[in-house]
Amino acid sequence: MSILRTVATRIAWVTLALLIALGSAGIVAAMSHVPSTAARPELTWAGDAEMASALDAATEELEALAAKVDTLAATARVALSQVVAGDADALEATIASGTQRVAEVQGLSSELEQSLAAVPHTGEDWALHVSADSRRRFDELASIAGVTKGVGDDWAALTGRSIDAASVSALLTKHDEQTAAGAKLGSEGKYKAAIAQLDASDATIADSRALADRLAATTDVSTLRAWIDRNADYDAALRVLYNALVESGARVTAEVRKAFDLEQQARAQLPGDTRAVVVIMSDIAQGGLNQAVIAIEEARGSLVQALEVQQQLRDGSGTEPPG
């Protein structure tokens, strides 16, 4: 019996020692991590999940902001095309629409900034609460939050000068039509009516000069002024010719011949095609219109890129609790 008790006692001690050893190994395994990473997902999971929820909401606001800036960029392109076409009436409607969109962009941008300010665990001790991946996602969003701050100024630069720019094209076209109408009356022998029609051309020339003076502060208007001067000279030569014909009773006198030669000389100085108009509109565009459109496009591109980065970071991060 004593031998049996001794054997049983030894077995019991061996079993107890084995259980203790296995328990210790389990504790050590639970406290050990893969040497290749310092991450402790079981410690930051709760904070990561909390931050991810806030960042997801902010990303949705970023999507709305990007969509609104995209619409504004399209509106700016339309406005620029209307400037070149000289469609002042349509331009006014486009400017009103774009101004409303600018206000919406500014509102959405403000909301995004407020949302980012409320994201949890972004202080100096963030590493105690969230992973580096979560922090990077926040930093990427924070870096893009102010990208639309200058959009209001860009739009103001566009609209502040676009009406004048559109008016240039409209005035050039209007003057050509008025002078052509006067020349047609003159070719029909209606010299007094032609002179009266040239009064309208003179008024348009005066408006064009005033507009050139306003644009001169920020735009090279040398081509525009050359166009105005040459067309004004031609209008004056036509007026002299028609007055001479009225005085002569439509007979070809020495005075009429002299006036006709002056009209021919002035006509030769007129642009032969629309290239001068293209140069004029290009000068105005270089005065700030193109730059404003480009700036808005760049803001749109930055927002689109930021959304792509957020998508990549969100897809690459896990929010499931560690097993």
KOLKELUM-706384 format. One line per field, with one value per residue (C-alpha): residue number from 1; residue in one letter; x, y, z. Coordinates in steps of 0.05 Angstrom, whole numbers. Layout:
BEGIN
n	NUM / ...
res	A / ...
X	X / ...
Y	Y / ...
Z	Z / ...
END
This chain:
BEGIN
n	1 / 2 / 3 / 4 / 5 / 6 / 7 / 8 / 9 / 10 / 11 / 12 / 13 / 14 / 15 / 16 / 17 / 18 / 19 / 20 / 21 / 22 / 23 / 24 / 25 / 26 / 27 / 28 / 29 / 30 / 31 / 32 / 33 / 34 / 35 / 36 / 37 / 38 / 39 / 40 / 41 / 42 / 43 / 44 / 45 / 46 / 47 / 48 / 49 / 50 / 51 / 52 / 53 / 54 / 55 / 56 / 57 / 58 / 59 / 60 / 61 / 62 / 63 / 64 / 65 / 66 / 67 / 68 / 69 / 70 / 71 / 72 / 73 / 74 / 75 / 76 / 77 / 78 / 79 / 80 / 81 / 82 / 83 / 84 / 85 / 86 / 87 / 88 / 89 / 90 / 91 / 92 / 93 / 94 / 95 / 96 / 97 / 98 / 99 / 100 / 101 / 102 / 103 / 104 / 105 / 106 / 107 / 108 / 109 / 110 / 111 / 112 / 113 / 114 / 115 / 116 / 117 / 118 / 119 / 120 / 121 / 122 / 123 / 124 / 125 / 126 / 127 / 128 / 129 / 130 / 131 / 132 / 133 / 134 / 135 / 136 / 137 / 138 / 139 / 140 / 141 / 142 / 143 / 144 / 145 / 146 / 147 / 148 / 149 / 150 / 151 / 152 / 153 / 154 / 155 / 156 / 157 / 158 / 159 / 160 / 161 / 162 / 163 / 164 / 165 / 166 / 167 / 168 / 169 / 170 / 171 / 172 / 173 / 174 / 175 / 176 / 177 / 178 / 179 / 180 / 181 / 182 / 183 / 184 / 185 / 186 / 187 / 188 / 189 / 190 / 191 / 192 / 193 / 194 / 195 / 196 / 197 / 198 / 199 / 200 / 201 / 202 / 203 / 204 / 205 / 206 / 207 / 208 / 209 / 210 / 211 / 212 / 213 / 214 / 215 / 216 / 217 / 218 / 219 / 220 / 221 / 222 / 223 / 224 / 225 / 226 / 227 / 228 / 229 / 230 / 231 / 232 / 233 / 234 / 235 / 236 / 237 / 238 / 239 / 240 / 241 / 242 / 243 / 244 / 245 / 246 / 247 / 248 / 249 / 250 / 251 / 252 / 253 / 254 / 255 / 256 / 257 / 258 / 259 / 260 / 261 / 262 / 263 / 264 / 265 / 266 / 267 / 268 / 269 / 270 / 271 / 272 / 273 / 274 / 275 / 276 / 277 / 278 / 279 / 280 / 281 / 282 / 283 / 284 / 285 / 286 / 287 / 288 / 289 / 290 / 291 / 292 / 293 / 294 / 295 / 296 / 297 / 298 / 299 / 300 / 301 / 302 / 303 / 304 / 305 / 306 / 307 / 308 / 309 / 310 / 311 / 312 / 313 / 314 / 315 / 316 / 317 / 318 / 319 / 320 / 321 / 322 / 323
res	M / S / I / L / R / T / V / A / T / R / I / A / W / V / T / L / A / L / L / I / A / L / G / S / A / G / I / V / A / A / M / S / H / V / P / S / T / A / A / R / P / E / L / T / W / A / G / D / A / E / M / A / S / A / L / D / A / A / T / E / E / L / E / A / L / A / A / K / V / D / T / L / A / A / T / A / R / V / A / L / S / Q / V / V / A / G / D / A / D / A / L / E / A / T / I / A / S / G / T / Q / R / V / A / E / V / Q / G / L / S / S / E / L / E / Q / S / L / A / A / V / P / H / T / G / E / D / W / A / L / H / V / S / A / D / S / R / R / R / F / D / E / L / A / S / I / A / G / V / T / K / G / V / G / D / D / W / A / A / L / T / G / R / S / I / D / A / A / S / V / S / A / L / L / T / K / H / D / E / Q / T / A / A / G / A / K / L / G / S / E / G / K / Y / K / A / A / I / A / Q / L / D / A / S / D / A / T / I / A / D / S / R / A / L / A / D / R / L / A / A / T / T / D / V / S / T / L / R / A / W / I / D / R / N / A / D / Y / D / A / A / L / R / V / L / Y / N / A / L / V / E / S / G / A / R / V / T / A / E / V / R / K / A / F / D / L / E / Q / Q / A / R / A / Q / L / P / G / D / T / R / A / V / V / V / I / M / S / D / I / A / Q / G / G / L / N / Q / A / V / I / A / I / E / E / A / R / G / S / L / V / Q / A / L / E / V / Q / Q / Q / L / R / D / G / S / G / T / E / P / P / G
X	0 / 57 / 87 / 20 / 12 / 83 / 70 / 3 / 34 / 89 / 38 / -3 / 59 / 79 / 9 / 7 / 75 / 52 / -11 / 30 / 79 / 24 / -10 / 54 / 66 / -3 / 8 / 75 / 44 / -13 / 36 / 83 / 78 / 110 / 179 / 169 / 115 / 105 / 30 / -17 / -85 / -118 / -98 / -118 / -177 / -230 / -197 / -186 / -260 / -281 / -235 / -255 / -328 / -312 / -265 / -317 / -367 / -315 / -298 / -372 / -369 / -306 / -343 / -399 / -348 / -311 / -376 / -395 / -326 / -331 / -397 / -365 / -307 / -356 / -392 / -326 / -311 / -379 / -369 / -302 / -333 / -388 / -336 / -302 / -368 / -389 / -455 / -464 / -536 / -520 / -457 / -496 / -539 / -478 / -444 / -505 / -507 / -433 / -436 / -488 / -444 / -385 / -427 / -444 / -371 / -352 / -407 / -386 / -313 / -330 / -370 / -311 / -263 / -311 / -318 / -242 / -235 / -282 / -246 / -225 / -154 / -116 / -77 / -4 / -20 / -55 / -7 / -37 / -106 / -101 / -55 / -7 / -53 / -112 / -69 / -44 / -115 / -132 / -70 / -86 / -156 / -132 / -81 / -136 / -187 / -165 / -155 / -218 / -203 / -182 / -240 / -281 / -226 / -215 / -288 / -289 / -229 / -266 / -333 / -303 / -274 / -314 / -372 / -323 / -288 / -354 / -372 / -309 / -331 / -402 / -379 / -332 / -389 / -439 / -394 / -379 / -453 / -469 / -415 / -434 / -506 / -482 / -439 / -498 / -541 / -485 / -479 / -553 / -544 / -578 / -521 / -558 / -586 / -516 / -487 / -541 / -523 / -450 / -472 / -489 / -420 / -387 / -425 / -402 / -330 / -337 / -362 / -304 / -253 / -283 / -281 / -208 / -192 / -223 / -187 / -120 / -107 / -97 / -95 / -53 / -103 / -55 / -87 / -157 / -139 / -107 / -172 / -213 / -169 / -169 / -244 / -256 / -211 / -252 / -318 / -291 / -269 / -337 / -370 / -326 / -342 / -417 / -417 / -379 / -430 / -488 / -456 / -441 / -511 / -480 / -435 / -363 / -323 / -251 / -273 / -310 / -250 / -205 / -254 / -259 / -183 / -182 / -237 / -197 / -134 / -173 / -205 / -137 / -118 / -176 / -162 / -174 / -202 / -219 / -148 / -147 / -208 / -175 / -113 / -156 / -194 / -128 / -100 / -161 / -157 / -84 / -108 / -136 / -195 / -156 / -117 / -181 / -210 / -145 / -142 / -212 / -194 / -132 / -174 / -221 / -163 / -135 / -201 / -209 / -139 / -153 / -215 / -174 / -123 / -178 / -207 / -140 / -126 / -196 / -191 / -123 / -144 / -181 / -236 / -251 / -231 / -170 / -183
Y	0 / 48 / 35 / 51 / 115 / 136 / 123 / 160 / 218 / 224 / 221 / 276 / 320 / 308 / 325 / 388 / 410 / 397 / 439 / 496 / 493 / 494 / 552 / 592 / 579 / 605 / 669 / 681 / 668 / 716 / 771 / 759 / 791 / 781 / 814 / 846 / 895 / 941 / 946 / 930 / 925 / 899 / 964 / 1013 / 978 / 1017 / 1084 / 1065 / 1046 / 1112 / 1153 / 1114 / 1130 / 1205 / 1202 / 1165 / 1221 / 1274 / 1236 / 1239 / 1315 / 1317 / 1280 / 1331 / 1388 / 1357 / 1350 / 1422 / 1448 / 1405 / 1439 / 1507 / 1490 / 1472 / 1538 / 1576 / 1543 / 1562 / 1634 / 1638 / 1613 / 1665 / 1719 / 1700 / 1696 / 1764 / 1736 / 1785 / 1766 / 1692 / 1710 / 1748 / 1687 / 1642 / 1690 / 1690 / 1614 / 1608 / 1658 / 1615 / 1554 / 1591 / 1604 / 1530 / 1510 / 1556 / 1527 / 1455 / 1472 / 1502 / 1440 / 1395 / 1436 / 1432 / 1357 / 1347 / 1390 / 1342 / 1278 / 1243 / 1222 / 1273 / 1305 / 1295 / 1229 / 1199 / 1140 / 1115 / 1110 / 1099 / 1065 / 1100 / 1082 / 1118 / 1178 / 1181 / 1180 / 1238 / 1277 / 1267 / 1295 / 1353 / 1373 / 1382 / 1417 / 1488 / 1476 / 1515 / 1577 / 1616 / 1595 / 1655 / 1703 / 1663 / 1669 / 1743 / 1754 / 1718 / 1754 / 1822 / 1828 / 1780 / 1828 / 1880 / 1826 / 1801 / 1873 / 1881 / 1826 / 1853 / 1924 / 1902 / 1864 / 1920 / 1972 / 1930 / 1920 / 1994 / 2018 / 1964 / 1989 / 2060 / 2039 / 2002 / 2064 / 2104 / 2054 / 2064 / 2140 / 2153 / 2197 / 2234 / 2170 / 2140 / 2199 / 2189 / 2115 / 2134 / 2173 / 2105 / 2079 / 2139 / 2125 / 2053 / 2076 / 2122 / 2064 / 2022 / 2074 / 2079 / 2004 / 2002 / 2053 / 2009 / 1947 / 1982 / 1976 / 1900 / 1883 / 1900 / 1939 / 1963 / 1917 / 1939 / 2012 / 2003 / 1970 / 2027 / 2080 / 2048 / 2038 / 2109 / 2135 / 2095 / 2121 / 2192 / 2181 / 2154 / 2214 / 2262 / 2226 / 2226 / 2299 / 2316 / 2278 / 2313 / 2381 / 2364 / 2336 / 2267 / 2295 / 2273 / 2335 / 2346 / 2347 / 2282 / 2250 / 2272 / 2245 / 2180 / 2171 / 2183 / 2131 / 2080 / 2094 / 2085 / 2022 / 1992 / 2001 / 1959 / 1887 / 1839 / 1783 / 1766 / 1755 / 1823 / 1803 / 1738 / 1776 / 1825 / 1769 / 1733 / 1796 / 1801 / 1728 / 1737 / 1793 / 1742 / 1704 / 1642 / 1642 / 1643 / 1584 / 1545 / 1558 / 1530 / 1470 / 1458 / 1459 / 1408 / 1363 / 1366 / 1345 / 1287 / 1263 / 1269 / 1225 / 1172 / 1172 / 1165 / 1106 / 1072 / 1084 / 1062 / 998 / 983 / 990 / 940 / 957 / 887 / 874 / 829 / 756
Z	0 / 16 / -52 / -86 / -47 / -65 / -139 / -137 / -101 / -154 / -210 / -178 / -171 / -243 / -267 / -225 / -251 / -323 / -313 / -284 / -341 / -393 / -358 / -356 / -430 / -446 / -407 / -441 / -510 / -496 / -476 / -535 / -605 / -672 / -669 / -738 / -715 / -656 / -668 / -612 / -646 / -582 / -548 / -604 / -635 / -597 / -612 / -685 / -692 / -660 / -704 / -767 / -756 / -751 / -811 / -853 / -839 / -856 / -921 / -941 / -931 / -973 / -1029 / -1026 / -1028 / -1087 / -1126 / -1113 / -1134 / -1197 / -1213 / -1200 / -1246 / -1302 / -1290 / -1295 / -1362 / -1388 / -1364 / -1400 / -1465 / -1459 / -1448 / -1513 / -1549 / -1522 / -1495 / -1438 / -1422 / -1415 / -1377 / -1324 / -1311 / -1307 / -1258 / -1213 / -1214 / -1200 / -1143 / -1109 / -1118 / -1088 / -1025 / -1023 / -1030 / -973 / -929 / -943 / -931 / -864 / -845 / -863 / -820 / -761 / -770 / -771 / -709 / -673 / -693 / -628 / -607 / -649 / -592 / -575 / -540 / -601 / -604 / -538 / -570 / -645 / -695 / -742 / -801 / -769 / -754 / -826 / -852 / -807 / -828 / -902 / -892 / -850 / -903 / -955 / -912 / -932 / -1006 / -1025 / -984 / -1045 / -1089 / -1069 / -1090 / -1154 / -1173 / -1155 / -1201 / -1257 / -1249 / -1233 / -1303 / -1345 / -1358 / -1385 / -1425 / -1455 / -1470 / -1512 / -1560 / -1561 / -1576 / -1631 / -1665 / -1653 / -1684 / -1746 / -1757 / -1748 / -1795 / -1846 / -1843 / -1855 / -1914 / -1944 / -1940 / -1973 / -2030 / -2042 / -2048 / -1980 / -1955 / -1900 / -1871 / -1875 / -1836 / -1782 / -1778 / -1767 / -1705 / -1674 / -1694 / -1661 / -1596 / -1596 / -1608 / -1547 / -1505 / -1529 / -1509 / -1439 / -1432 / -1455 / -1401 / -1347 / -1371 / -1377 / -1302 / -1307 / -1381 / -1442 / -1484 / -1538 / -1591 / -1569 / -1574 / -1642 / -1666 / -1638 / -1670 / -1739 / -1739 / -1714 / -1770 / -1821 / -1793 / -1798 / -1870 / -1889 / -1856 / -1896 / -1961 / -1949 / -1929 / -1992 / -2034 / -1999 / -2013 / -2085 / -2098 / -2110 / -2166 / -2168 / -2153 / -2133 / -2060 / -2069 / -2103 / -2046 / -1995 / -2033 / -2032 / -1956 / -1947 / -1987 / -1946 / -1881 / -1906 / -1921 / -1848 / -1823 / -1801 / -1858 / -1814 / -1742 / -1718 / -1683 / -1643 / -1623 / -1599 / -1560 / -1525 / -1511 / -1479 / -1434 / -1416 / -1395 / -1350 / -1301 / -1330 / -1350 / -1285 / -1244 / -1282 / -1275 / -1200 / -1191 / -1233 / -1190 / -1127 / -1158 / -1177 / -1106 / -1077 / -1125 / -1108 / -1034 / -1042 / -1077 / -1021 / -969 / -1007 / -1009 / -935 / -914 / -955 / -926 / -853 / -811 / -761 / -736 / -663 / -656 / -642
END
